[in-house]
Amino acid sequence: MAIGRAGIDDLNPAGVSVKLDDVPVAQTGLLAPSYDEAAAVAVMA
């Protein structure tokens, strides 16, 4: 993930979670174990 390029010196990736609607993409700075590419694509379509 591009979080390392955020330019925020004290950013703790372990504190970052991302969802697209109800589709978990990242949890604690890592790819979410339940991430579903097809579901993410459907949300963004």
Steps between C-alpha positions, in 0.01 A plus 500: 500500500609856440458604861876529538497786251240704690758751616375486859798449729314355798246292308453159659381261226364262764237763575371522143190320375325559168156397376321555172139518617479175699794329327807485725815576304763553771505431873778599736706616203486171312276350236177392671478120530144514366586731209302407188629657178173442315302667777737799502473534122121488522497783756719717281306430176 
